[in-house]
Amino acid sequence: MLASMAELPMIVSVDDHVVEPADVWMDRLPAKYKDVGPRIVRAPMGEITFIGGKLTVKPGSQGAPTDWWYYEELRRPLLRVDSAVGVPRDEVTMKGITYEDMRPGSYQVKPRLEDMDTNHIEASLCFPTFPRFCGQTFYEAQDKELALLCVRAYNDWMVEEWCAQSEGRLIPLTLIPLWDAEMAATEVRRNADRGVRAVCFSEIPPFLGLPSVHDPDHYWDPFFNACAETNTVVNMHIGSSSKMPSTSEDAPPAVGSTLVHTNATLSMVDFLFSGVLVRFPTLKLAYSEGQIGWIPYILERADTVWEENRGWGGVADIVPEKPSMYFHRQIYGCFFDDAHGLRSVDEIGADNITYESDYPHSDSTWPHTKEIAERQMAHLDDETKFKIVRGNAIKLFGLDHLAS
């Protein structure tokens, strides 16, 4: 046991976000792509529709100035929900904004580090914005040669600028070309060679039109093998399947927002019964922003199904041990503001839980992350608190420079 702590240890947040600066791709792509590669254009905001969890927006001829990402035929505005910290909750809407409307820490390193200091956070792992949570934007693009260059350009910016300027406080998280598992493996190894230990992946690839983790030909094995061999953690953010859970097309966004853990739940059960964790026993998975309160029931149910129904359930030959064993060996839940989950730490396992602040999104606990953690973890001993807010992340991502 650790000695009693005067205050909560500095937090390592495993899920935050970065709004990419305007020059990320234009500074790195060949000149021939200047008119089709990702670039910022300022134009008025047009009509917004939100149906069945899908947001549709178009530039208009009048209205508030908005910064738009233009890429091939895609037009994607910067939105207030992309950078919501420091804004009154009732003003966090789907309206368009410019870079000047954002808190600078959303896209600049020095202000980000200052906001982390304010929030008792020592280190942060940041997911992308324009590429979406696992690079779906480039997967959906028409020109895959350009798309691959965009993936690599993003990764170069992430490693060489965003993280390199932070003295080890910003943790690199990279993308893969989702459309080719072999190329994905190559990109994992390219980044691992320069110290990267985290990569984005889709929680439910079939929702993107890609093979599932149950594919009989083991489509994703080259990617998983590269991750296992390089100790690269597979990070799956809610929404990385481009399909948020909801109940009907006319349900308000609040319904899906309440159910955000659902995709993480579906994904984890997929992996537990896929055989992937059997074939790659050192592979590590992390469910970013998936919360943790649901995990005990799912593990209990999965073990029951394995015990009672594996004869007809299709897993007798591919999952030789209880699913909960693979969870405790290889899977991490990532959460913020989940008091119920923290009352279930003993059932989940203190070694399988990591913490986050979700800066600068509307759900973010910034600048009160420390206070919320202290209040919700008051019943836990110091060793458990240390593991959750810091120790597990340091071990998982190989952050040896933060271990002392």
N, C-alpha and C positions, 0 to 999 in steps of 0.2 A: 504493500500500500504506500501511496505517496503521502508525504507530510501534508497536514491541513493547509490549504491555500488561502492567502489573504484575499485574493480575488480570482475571478475566472481567468484561466490561461488565455493568452492571445489566440484568436480563432483563425483556423485555416478554412476558408470558405470554398467548398467544392462546386459551387454553382453560382456564378455571377455572369454578367453579359457585357459585351463591348459593342458599341455602335461604331462601325468602321469609319475612319476618316475618309474624306472624299477622294484622296489620291492613292488609296491602297492598290488599285488595279491599273490605273492610268500610268503610274510611275513604274510599273513592272511588266506590262504587256508590250509586245512589239507594236510599233507605230501603226501598222496596217489595221490594227483593231481599235483605233481611237474612236471610231464612230459606232462601234457595236459592242465594245467591252463595257464593263460596269463603270458608270460615271455619274456624277451629280449634275442635275439640271434643276434650276429654280423655276417653278411655275405655280399658278394658283391651284388650290385644291378643288376637285370636282365632286361628283356624286359618290356617296359611300353607301354600300349595301352590306348587310351581314345576315346571311341566310344559312341555316343549317350548320353553323359553325365556320362558314367560309366568308372571308372578307373580300369584297371587290371594291376597288377605288379607281378613279380615272382623273387625269389632269383636267382642269376646267379653264374657262376663259376669264373668270373673275372669282374673287374670294381671297382668303388669306394666303400670303406667300408660303410655299412649301418646298422643301428640298426633296427631289425625287431621284431614286436610282433608276437610270435607264440602262438596259442590257438586252441586246437583240430587240425583241418586240415587247419585253417586259417593262412595265412602269410601276415602280413600287415606292410609295412615299415614306418619308420618315414620319412617325406618328408619336403622339404624346405618350402612348403606352410603351413605346420603345425606351423612353427616358422620363420616368415619372417621379423619381425621388425628389423630395423638396417641394413638390406640387401638392396643394390641397386635394384630398381624395375625390371630392366632387368635381374637380376640374380635370381629372384624368379620364380622357375620352379618346375616341378614335380620330380626333382632329389632326390635320397635318401641321408639322412644325419645321423649323429650320435648325441648323446647328447652333445658331445663336440663341435659340429658345431652350436648348438643353443645358443641364448641369454639365460643366466642362469635363467632369470626371467620367462622363459617359463615353468619351472618345479621346481623351488626352491622358497621358501617363501620370504626370506630376499631380494634377488635380485628383486623379483616381487614388493615388497613394495617400493624399491628404484626406480624402473621404474615408479611406480604409482606416487611417489613424483615428479619425473621429468615431468610427464604429467598432474599435477594438479588434480589428482584423489585421493579421500580419501578412497573410498570403491569400491569393485568390485565383481560381480557375475560371476563365471566361469563355462562354459560348458565343458564337457569331450571331449577327442580326440579319444583314442582307442575304448571306448565303443560306439562312435559316439554320435550324438546330443541328443538322448533320450534312449540310451542303445540298439540300434538295434543289435549290435554285440552279445549280450547275448540272445536276442530274437531268433536270427538265429542259435544259437548253438544247437548241438544235445543233449547233456546231460543237461537237465533242472535242475536237482539237483545241478550240478556244476554251472550252469548259475545263479541260485538264490544266491548261495554262493558268486559268483562274484559281483552281484549287491550289496549285503549287504557289502561285503568287500570294494567296491568302496565308498559306503556311509560312512562307518566307517572311511576310510582314509580321505575323504572330510571333515567330521566333526571334527575328533579327531587330525588330523595332519595339513592338508592344511589350514583350517580356524582357528583352535585352536592356532596356532603359530602367528597369525596376529593381536592380540589384537582388534578383532572386525572389521578389515578392509577388510577381505575376507569373503564374504557372502555365507553360505552353499547352494548348489544346488544339489539335490539328484536324483537318478534314481529309477525306479520301474521295477518289472518283467512284461513286457508288455503282456506276454502270459496268464496272469491270473488277472482279475480285482479285485477279492477278495484279492489275495495276494498283489496286488498293494496297495489296501486300507490299509492293515496291515502294509506295509512298510512306507506309508505316516505317519501313526499314530506313528510308532516306532521312526521315525525321528522328528516328531513334538514334541514328549515328551522330546527331547533334544534341542529344540529351533529352528528347521529348519522350514523355512516359504516359501520354493521354491522347486518345483519338475519339472523335464523334462517330456514332453509328445510329441507325434507325431502330427504334424500339420494336416496330412491326414492319419489316421490309415488304411483305405482300401488299400492304396498304399503298405502297409506292409503285406497285407493279413489278417488284423484284422477288426472287426466290425466297422462300421462308427458311428458317433455321432447321426445318424438318426435311429439306430437300434431299431426296434419296441419293443424288449424285454429290452431295456435300458441297454445293456450290460455293459456300462462304469459307470453306476450310483453308484456302490459301491466306485469306485475311486473318482468320482466327489464329492460324499457325504463326504468322508474322507477329501478331500481338503477343502470343504466348512466349515466343522465343526472345522477344525484345523487352518483356515485362511492361508492355504498353496496355494501359487500362482502357477497356471499351466503355465509353460514357454515352448513355442513352437518355436524352432529355425528353420530358413529356412534350408531345407535339412533333417529335422527330419522325413521325410517320405521316405527317401532313394531314392527319385526321384526328381532330379532337373529339372526345366522347360527348354525345348529347342524346336527347331522347326523340326529338322531332325537328323538322326544319323551322317550325315557328317558335321553338323554345328560345328564350333569351340567352345571351352569352353567359349569364350567371349560372345556368344549369350546367353547362360544360365546365365552367370554372370550378364548380363544386366537385365535379367528377374527374378532375384532372389525374388522380391517381390510377384511374381505370386502365389506361394504356400500359402503365408500368406493371400493373398486376397481370394483365394479359401477357405481356412480354416475359415476365419472370417465369410464369407457368410454362410458356413456350420453351424457354431455355432449360428448365428443370427436367422436362420430358423429351428433349430433343436428342440427347446423346452428345451434344457439343461439349458439355462440361466433363463428360467421361473421356472423350477423345483428347481434350486439352485440359488436363488437371491443374495446370498453373495459370490458366486464363482467368482474368479478373473482370467482372462486370460491375458497373455503378449506375444506379437509377437516379438520375439528377432531377430534383424537384418532384420526385415521386411520392414523398412523404413515407412514413413508416408504420402508421397505426394499423394498417391492413395486413401487415406481414405475418403476424402470429397465426391468424385464421387460415391464410393461404397455405402456410407450411403444414399446419395440422391437417387440412383437407387434402393436400397433395400426398402426404404420407399415408393417409387413410385410403385414398384411391390406389396408391401403389401397393399397399398391403392387400386390399380386398378385391381389386378389379384389374390387376395387371395381366391376368390371363387373357382377358378379352380387350383390354384397354390399349393394346398396341405398343407397350413399352417394356414388356418382360425381357426382351433380348437386348435392349439398348440402355436401360437404366438399372444397373445391378444393385444399387443401394438406395436407401430412402432419399427422396428428393431434398429433404431438409439438410442432409449431410452435405450435398453439393452447395446449397445456399451458404451454410456456415463456412465452407471451405473457399468459396469463390465469388460471392455476391455481396454488394454493399448497398444499403439503403441510404439515401441522401435527403435531408429534410430541413425545414425551418418552421417555426411556429406550429408545432404539433405536440401539444401537451398530452393528448391521448397516447401517442406513440411513445412518449417518454415514460409513461406509466407502464409500458410494456417492454422495457429494456431487457429484463431478465428472460422474457420469452423470445425476443428477437436475437439477443446476443450482443453484448456491449462491443464486441470486436467487429461488428458488421454494420456500424452506424457512423455516418459522417454528417457534418453540419454545413449550412450555407446561409447566405443573406439575400440572394437574388437581386442584387444591385444591378442596374437602376430600374428594374421593372416595378409595376404597380403593386405587386405582392411583396416587395422588398421590406424587410424589417429595419432597413437603414433609417435613421441613425441609432436605433434602439435595439440592435441585435444582441448586444451584451446583456442589457436589462431583461429582455425576454428570455434569453438562455438561462440567466441566473434564477429567474422566477420559476421557470418550468423545470429546471434541474435541481431545485433546492433539496429534493428528497434523495438525490444520488450522492454516492461517496465521491471523494476527490479523484480517485483513480478512474472511475467511470466517466466523470466529467471531462477529464483530460483526454481520454480516448476519443470521446465523441466530438469535442470541439477542435481537436488538434492531432492527437497521437495517431489515430487510425489513418487520417489523410496523409500524414508524413510517411507512414509505413507503406501505404498503398501506392503513392506516387513517387516514392523514392526521394523524398525531400530531405536529404541528409543534412543540408545546410541549415535546416530549421530544427534539427533534432536536439541541439544543446539547450 
